[in-house]
Amino acid sequence: METKPVLCIVGLGYVGLPLAAAFARHGYEVHGYDVAQKRIDTLKAGHDWTNELSSDDLTSLTIDFSTDPTVIAKADIVILALPTPVDDSKKPDLSILESATHTVGKNLKKGAIVVYESTVYPGVTEELCGPILAKESGLTMGTDFTLGYSPERINPGDKEHTVETIIKIVAGQDEKTLSTLADLYGSIVKAGIHRAPSIKVAEMAKAIENAQRDLNIAFVNEIAQLCHRLGIASKDVLEAAGTKWNFLKFQPGLVGGHCIGVDPYYLVEKAAQLGMQTEVIAAGRATNDGMSRHVANQVHELLGTPGKILVLGVTFKENVPDSRNSKVKDVANALIEKKHEVKVLDPFYSPEELTAMGYVPGVLENDAYDAILLLVPHKAYNGIEADLIRCSKENGVVYDLKSIVNRSAIEQGKRRYLSL
């Protein structure tokens, strides 16, 4: 029986931890490396703050969690699963990936395969990361070690579409590497493996997956703005249009987080490097980046004068404890600019944590607010209509971003209903 390769997963966030768990479940020796000591300590204690794994999952799996980079040297295959954000100028920020690549290079075993799962623009794996690995290790790329790319498709908070149930794209620097990685990922992924013909093709495929969603959401966001001016509900319009068999069903909303709102900028950057201007991609980004101010303007126009406002939800999406690149902060800031008093509440964060994030914590209290904005519909807010009425003033505004509450109940409670 063939011996399974030893693995090291570098980066134990939303992507790396579930990946490490999947390999551990299938009998692989897995080392999990992360630079954050607190993250390693909590994982060893059986707690995953991302809520992707339960305490039972963590205690039942054999994974060597460590902040010691020498564990990388034990691995036949090193997989980097790290964030690739953008900076304040919307330019790709590869600093985390580059730093980790230096660390991997310093601890790279001869004959190893180094795989990247992070979203990047085409060329990063082979033209940026490969040379760093070679320089730091003193090994020859393509001979002493090879590169692979297998873009992550993790959807935080989604218990249906998991590592094992989503088709996995794999690419390798040569046919032998590709075959090895296809077998490796194929041993844990039930949905199947797609072998990309090159690493650049796989990098490009990943980038356009989220850019496509961004553009479709931008379209319905613009439709929602038009519906607002027409005085009709975008929900009603989209439901009617959705009866056509080939109508693509997307919902308007705030596009934040570390994927859809970020990845298109990697395409914009690569195109700029090649002297090409990306009209459509850039336009979609501009529309979605402007939605926070649109929401704030909707509320401000209906209120007429500055008031007390409670925002429910601060994470970038529902049912996940992750506020990175959340557009809720932009909504709050836009309202504060208009002299409104804004407080926030989120079931995933304590008042102290909200304060540390720059918010003023709020509570649900009787007749306290001129407007309540349900911006992130966590499960904890299901059936919240009575609280929305109780805690808002008579003739106050209830803003239902994703149109999930019972509008008639709100209006029967003598509150004004508004949605995106």
C-alpha positions in Angstrom: 0.0 0.0 0.0 1.4 3.4 -1.0 2.4 5.7 1.8 0.4 8.9 2.1 2.3 12.2 1.9 2.8 14.2 5.0 1.0 17.6 4.7 1.4 21.0 6.2 -1.3 23.6 5.9 0.0 27.1 6.3 -2.8 29.4 7.5 -5.6 28.1 9.7 -8.5 30.4 8.9 -11.8 29.8 7.1 -10.0 27.9 4.3 -7.0 26.3 6.0 -8.7 24.8 9.0 -11.5 22.9 7.2 -8.9 21.7 4.7 -6.7 20.4 7.4 -9.6 18.7 9.0 -10.7 17.0 5.8 -7.2 15.6 5.2 -7.0 14.4 8.9 -10.3 12.6 8.6 -8.9 10.6 5.7 -5.8 9.5 7.6 -3.2 11.9 6.5 -0.5 13.2 8.8 -1.4 16.9 9.0 0.6 19.8 10.5 -1.2 23.0 10.8 1.0 26.1 10.9 -0.2 29.6 11.8 1.7 32.7 13.0 -1.0 33.7 15.5 -0.3 32.0 18.9 -3.8 32.8 20.1 -5.3 31.0 17.1 -3.2 27.9 17.8 -3.9 28.0 21.6 -7.7 28.2 21.0 -7.6 25.4 18.4 -5.7 23.2 20.8 -8.3 24.0 23.5 -11.0 22.8 21.1 -12.5 26.1 20.0 -12.7 27.5 16.5 -13.8 31.1 16.4 -14.8 30.8 12.7 -17.5 28.2 13.7 -16.4 26.0 10.8 -15.5 23.2 13.1 -17.1 22.2 16.3 -15.3 21.3 19.5 -16.1 17.6 18.9 -14.5 17.9 15.4 -11.3 19.4 16.9 -11.0 16.9 19.7 -11.6 13.9 17.5 -9.1 14.9 14.8 -5.3 14.4 14.9 -3.8 17.7 13.7 -0.5 19.0 14.9 -1.2 22.7 15.5 1.9 24.8 15.8 3.5 28.3 15.5 6.9 26.6 14.9 7.8 27.0 11.2 10.1 24.0 11.4 7.0 21.8 11.1 6.9 22.8 7.4 10.2 20.8 6.8 8.3 17.6 7.7 5.9 18.0 4.8 6.0 16.4 1.4 3.2 18.8 0.3 2.8 22.3 1.7 -0.5 24.0 1.1 -0.8 27.8 1.7 -4.3 29.0 2.5 -3.8 32.7 3.3 -5.8 35.9 2.8 -5.0 38.2 -0.2 -6.8 41.5 0.5 -6.5 44.9 -1.1 -5.0 48.0 0.4 -6.7 51.4 0.9 -6.1 52.2 -2.8 -7.8 49.0 -3.9 -4.5 47.5 -5.0 -3.8 43.8 -4.4 -1.9 43.4 -1.1 0.2 40.3 -1.4 2.3 41.0 1.7 0.8 38.2 3.8 1.3 35.7 1.0 4.9 36.8 0.4 5.8 36.7 4.0 4.5 33.2 4.4 6.3 32.2 1.2 9.6 33.4 2.7 8.9 31.3 5.8 8.0 28.2 3.7 11.2 28.6 1.6 13.4 28.7 4.7 11.9 25.4 5.8 11.3 23.6 2.5 12.1 20.0 2.2 13.8 18.9 -1.0 11.3 17.1 -3.3 8.3 18.9 -1.8 5.3 20.3 -3.7 4.1 23.8 -2.6 0.5 24.5 -3.4 -1.3 27.8 -3.2 -5.0 28.1 -2.5 -5.2 31.9 -2.2 -6.9 34.1 -4.7 -4.3 35.9 -6.9 -4.0 37.3 -10.4 -2.4 35.1 -13.0 1.3 34.7 -12.7 1.7 35.2 -8.9 2.3 31.6 -8.1 5.0 31.0 -10.7 6.5 34.4 -11.2 6.4 35.8 -7.6 6.1 33.0 -5.2 8.3 30.4 -7.0 11.4 32.6 -7.1 11.0 33.5 -3.4 10.9 29.8 -2.5 13.9 29.1 -4.6 16.0 31.9 -3.1 15.1 31.1 0.5 15.5 27.3 0.2 18.5 27.3 -2.1 16.6 24.7 -4.1 15.9 24.7 -7.9 12.3 25.3 -8.8 10.9 22.6 -11.1 13.6 20.1 -10.1 14.1 20.2 -6.3 10.6 21.4 -5.7 7.5 22.1 -7.8 4.5 24.3 -7.6 0.8 23.7 -7.6 -2.3 25.8 -7.5 -5.8 24.7 -6.3 -8.1 27.7 -5.5 -10.3 27.5 -2.5 -14.0 27.5 -2.8 -15.0 27.7 0.9 -18.2 29.6 1.6 -18.1 30.6 5.3 -21.1 29.5 7.3 -22.3 27.1 4.5 -22.6 23.6 5.9 -23.8 22.2 2.6 -21.1 23.3 0.2 -17.9 22.1 2.0 -14.4 21.0 1.0 -15.7 17.5 0.2 -18.7 18.5 -1.8 -17.4 21.2 -4.1 -15.6 20.3 -7.4 -11.9 21.2 -6.9 -9.7 22.8 -9.5 -6.1 21.6 -9.5 -3.1 22.7 -11.5 0.5 21.7 -11.4 3.8 23.0 -12.7 4.3 19.7 -14.6 2.3 16.6 -15.4 3.7 14.6 -12.5 2.8 17.4 -10.0 -0.7 17.7 -11.5 -1.3 14.0 -11.2 0.0 13.9 -7.6 -2.3 16.8 -6.6 -5.3 15.4 -8.4 -4.9 12.2 -6.5 -4.3 14.1 -3.2 -7.4 16.3 -3.4 -9.4 13.5 -5.1 -9.0 11.4 -2.0 -11.0 13.9 0.0 -13.3 15.6 -2.5 -16.3 13.5 -3.4 -17.6 16.0 -6.0 -14.7 15.5 -8.4 -11.5 17.1 -9.6 -11.0 19.4 -12.6 -7.5 19.4 -14.0 -6.6 22.8 -15.3 -4.1 22.9 -18.2 -1.9 25.4 -16.4 -1.4 27.2 -13.1 -2.3 30.6 -14.8 -5.6 29.1 -16.1 -6.5 28.0 -12.6 -5.5 31.4 -11.1 -7.6 33.2 -13.7 -10.6 30.8 -13.2 -10.6 31.6 -9.5 -10.5 35.3 -10.0 -13.4 35.4 -12.4 -15.6 33.2 -10.3 -16.1 36.0 -7.7 -15.9 38.8 -10.3 -18.9 37.2 -12.1 -20.9 37.3 -8.9 -19.8 40.8 -8.2 -21.1 42.0 -11.6 -24.4 40.2 -11.3 -25.0 41.7 -7.9 -24.0 45.1 -9.2 -26.7 44.8 -11.9 -29.5 44.1 -9.4 -28.1 46.8 -7.0 -28.5 49.3 -9.8 -32.0 47.9 -10.5 -32.8 48.4 -6.8 -31.7 52.0 -7.0 -33.9 52.5 -10.0 -36.9 50.8 -8.3 -36.4 53.1 -5.3 -36.8 56.2 -7.5 -39.8 54.6 -9.2 -41.4 53.9 -5.8 -41.7 50.2 -6.3 -40.2 47.3 -4.4 -37.1 45.6 -5.9 -38.1 42.4 -4.3 -41.4 42.4 -6.2 -39.7 43.2 -9.5 -37.1 40.4 -9.0 -39.7 37.9 -8.0 -41.7 38.7 -11.2 -38.6 38.6 -13.5 -37.5 35.4 -11.8 -40.5 33.5 -13.2 -38.6 33.3 -16.5 -36.7 30.1 -16.8 -33.3 31.6 -17.7 -33.4 34.7 -15.5 -30.4 34.7 -13.1 -31.6 35.1 -9.5 -29.4 37.5 -7.6 -30.4 39.7 -4.7 -29.3 43.3 -4.1 -27.1 43.9 -1.0 -23.9 45.2 0.5 -20.9 43.4 -1.1 -18.2 43.1 1.6 -16.0 40.3 2.9 -12.8 39.0 1.7 -13.9 37.4 -1.7 -16.5 39.0 -3.9 -15.7 42.6 -2.9 -11.9 42.0 -3.2 -11.1 39.5 -6.0 -12.2 41.7 -9.0 -9.5 44.2 -8.1 -6.9 41.5 -8.7 -8.2 41.3 -12.3 -8.2 45.1 -12.6 -4.5 45.1 -11.5 -3.4 42.4 -13.8 -5.2 44.1 -16.7 -3.5 47.4 -15.9 -0.1 45.7 -15.9 -0.9 44.5 -19.4 -2.0 48.0 -20.5 -5.7 47.0 -20.6 -8.6 49.0 -19.0 -11.3 46.8 -17.5 -14.5 48.8 -18.1 -17.1 46.2 -17.0 -15.3 44.8 -14.0 -14.4 48.3 -12.7 -18.0 49.6 -13.2 -19.4 46.7 -11.2 -17.0 47.4 -8.4 -17.9 51.1 -8.4 -21.6 50.3 -8.2 -21.3 47.9 -5.3 -18.9 50.1 -3.4 -21.4 52.9 -3.6 -24.3 50.9 -2.1 -23.4 51.7 1.5 -24.0 55.4 0.8 -27.1 54.6 -1.1 -28.6 52.8 1.9 -27.6 55.6 4.2 -29.2 58.1 1.9 -32.5 56.1 1.7 -32.8 56.2 5.5 -31.8 59.8 5.8 -34.3 60.9 3.2 -37.2 59.1 4.8 -36.3 60.4 8.3 -35.8 63.9 7.1 -33.9 65.0 10.2 -31.1 63.5 12.2 -32.3 60.8 14.6 -31.3 57.8 16.8 -30.6 54.8 14.7 -29.9 51.1 15.7 -28.1 48.9 13.2 -28.5 45.2 13.6 -25.6 43.1 12.3 -22.0 44.2 11.6 -20.5 41.1 9.9 -19.9 41.0 6.2 -22.6 38.3 5.8 -25.2 36.5 7.9 -24.4 33.8 10.4 -20.6 34.2 10.4 -18.5 35.9 13.1 -16.3 37.8 10.5 -16.5 41.5 10.1 -13.5 41.9 7.7 -14.3 44.4 5.0 -17.9 44.7 6.2 -19.8 47.5 4.4 -21.9 48.0 7.5 -19.2 50.2 8.9 -19.5 52.4 5.8 -23.3 52.7 6.2 -22.8 53.7 9.8 -20.2 56.3 9.0 -22.3 57.7 6.2 -25.2 58.2 8.7 -22.9 59.7 11.3 -21.8 62.2 8.7 -25.4 63.2 8.4 -25.5 63.9 12.2 -27.5 60.7 13.1 -26.7 59.0 16.4 -25.8 55.4 15.4 -25.6 52.4 17.7 -25.0 48.8 16.6 -25.8 45.3 17.9 -24.6 41.9 16.7 -25.1 38.5 18.3 -21.5 37.5 17.5 -19.9 40.4 19.4 -19.9 41.7 22.9 -20.4 45.4 23.7 -16.6 45.5 24.5 -15.7 44.0 21.1 -18.0 46.3 19.2 -16.4 49.3 21.0 -13.0 48.0 20.0 -14.2 47.9 16.4 -15.1 51.5 16.5 -18.8 51.2 17.0 -21.1 52.5 19.8 -22.9 49.4 21.2 -26.7 49.5 21.4 -29.5 47.4 22.9 -33.1 46.6 22.0 -35.1 48.9 24.2 -38.7 50.2 24.0 -39.4 53.3 21.8 -35.7 54.1 21.7 -35.0 54.6 18.0 -36.2 56.7 15.1 -34.9 54.0 12.7 -33.8 50.4 13.0 -31.7 49.0 10.2 -31.6 45.2 9.8 -28.5 45.0 7.6 -27.3 41.5 8.4 -30.1 39.0 8.8 -28.5 36.5 11.3 -30.6 33.5 12.3 -30.8 35.2 15.7 -33.0 37.9 14.1 -35.6 35.5 12.7 -39.1 36.5 13.7 -37.9 39.9 15.0 -40.9 41.9 13.8 -42.3 42.5 17.2 -39.0 43.7 18.6 -38.5 46.0 15.6 -41.9 47.6 16.3 -41.4 47.7 20.1 -38.0 49.4 19.9 -38.7 51.9 17.2 -40.8 55.1 17.7 -44.3 55.4 16.3 -44.0 56.3 12.6 -40.3 55.3 12.9 -38.4 53.6 10.1 -37.7 49.9 9.8 -35.1 49.3 7.1 -35.0 45.7 5.9 -31.9 45.4 3.7 -32.6 41.9 2.3 -36.4 42.0 2.5 -36.8 39.2 5.0 -39.2 40.6 7.6 -43.0 40.7 7.3 -43.7 44.1 5.7 -47.4 44.1 6.5 -46.7 43.4 10.2 -44.3 46.4 10.3 -46.8 48.7 8.7 -49.7 47.5 10.8 -47.5 48.4 13.8 -47.5 52.0 12.5 -43.9 51.9 11.4 -42.6 52.9 8.0 -41.0 50.0 6.1 -38.1 50.4 3.7 -35.9 48.0 1.9 -33.1 47.9 -0.7 
